[in-house]
Amino acid sequence: MIEKIKRVPLRNVWKHEAHNFTTWLENNIDVVSDVIDIELNNAEREISAGKFNVDLVAESSGGDIVIIENQLEKSNHDHLGKVITYLTVLEAKIAIWIVSDPRPEHIRAISWLNESSSASFYLLKIEAIQIGESNPAPLLTLIVGPTEEAREIGEKKKEISERNVLRKHFWTGLLAVSKSKTKMHSNISPSPYNWIGTSVGINGLSLVYVVRKHESGLELYIDKGKDSEEENTNIFNELHDNMSKIEEVFENSLEWEELETKRACRISFKVKGGYRDKEEAWVETHNELVDLMIAFNNALKPFLKKLKL
């Protein structure tokens, strides 16, 4: 005969969270080990963490401190705060939060912590089950835990954040140099993106600075909006017809790009030096870029005025 599994109210099994459930878990820490696939040893109750006591502190087989916070009810912000506090105070490497009902926002929070922290966070759901008239048994389910994918996402987010900070700092310095030499980009602010630009006074045509890790550049970007491919190409071709005259004034050869995979076109020039170079090298790059942009604008200006728009 096959029996059905029945859920049993947790408080029928462990009347008191601290006195009953935590005590039981201290003596049966292997049930947690089985779920998270990490061997846990030397579990102790009510370890002091500043003015508070951690439900359980254990040790992994690798010697890392593990904190365990129990909650025989829905997850809440108070216990999430305790998990983070206990982990940092005890300098633990692993945090395990056991709840009866994990809220969606706390599942997301634990996932975010695994992406953003060097520690490992586990959220487990505790239930009590019974088969037929058997004694109740615990059922622990892993809701969320650390994964290699989460670590990779976290590293990528850190990289993007650092990159954005560096680029904004790079543009701050460049715009300061630019304002000392020209009014061309005086109306724009630093940005975390890899480009900043201003209109040449013709809709859809912009003079743009571009920066990469170890390279920078400037360009005239031609994009008059949706369904403008033909108009963009016509403008590009008009300027291209005067390529030799423009490059003679600019005193450098330019890259003339129709950008066949995009509706836009551009005319560009690149130099060495980017946002990943040492900051003391930025000053030289900033001055070079601004001087080139002034020369670029002067070379283009007469022919921009003659465009057949």
Phi, psi and omega in degrees: 000133179261124180270161175266148174277131177243141173278138179245134177306132184302323183288346173284338181263313179235100186295325183236129184301307184286312186285327185255302185294311182296322177297315179299317182293325178302321182272353181226043184297341180298335179294328176286318179305318182295325184284317184268356178061037174227129179288124180248139182223168171053046178290134179226142181270155169051050175280134184290135173228085186070235180273000184241167177240133178281138180306306179217141171236128180231185181226135178280167179297339178272001177092005179279144176285136180236126176255143181231124178246126184254146180206105180276050181196186178298143176299147178218170184295326182299313181288327175299316177299321179296318180303312182292318180297311181298319180300315183286320182296318182270000181054044179282160179255341183226134176236132180237125181243117182252122183225163177272335183212096181284123179285149180303321182293331179278331172298315179295322181296316179294321176299317179296319179298322178292330177283329191256350186239156175279348178278167178249129182242134179236135173244119182244145175257129179255130174226161173243132183233162180217138178249113185063235179255024181290167171295149179294150179227150179283145173232109179257130180236131176284118179271313177206144178207177181290143176223161178296323178298317179296320178298317181295320178297317179298317179296321179295319178297319178297318180297317180295317180298313180296319180298317180296320178296315180297317182294319178297321178295319178299314181293326178302314179293318181295317181293328176295317177295317181300316182294337178280349185239334185203160176265005190303315182243030185285346184260012181242163183245159177301149183225156177278357185276175184272009178212153168221148183202169178217153181291149175273004183099002177238128183305127176090358178245124185228144171265118193236137167265141178231141177226141174235190185303310184227025181210146177226172179190180177219156183201156165262117182257127185247109179204102183268016172102190185304139178059034184249013185307312183295318180294319178299316181295320179298317178296314179301315182294322177300316179290321181296329177298337180251024184307311185297321180291319180295315182290331177294316179290320180289335179068026177206153173281140182252161173264123181253110190238117177280347177050069187298336180274357179233167177279342185273168172227162176205158173238125191221166177212137184242150176226163176282149178111120182218189188287344178270356175285166179300141186299328180294341178276347182296323184304314179296317179296317180300313181296319179297315181296316181294316179298319178293321179296319178298315179294321179298314179297316180296324181289325183277328191310310183299327184275334174294324180293334185266001183301140177270091184257000000 
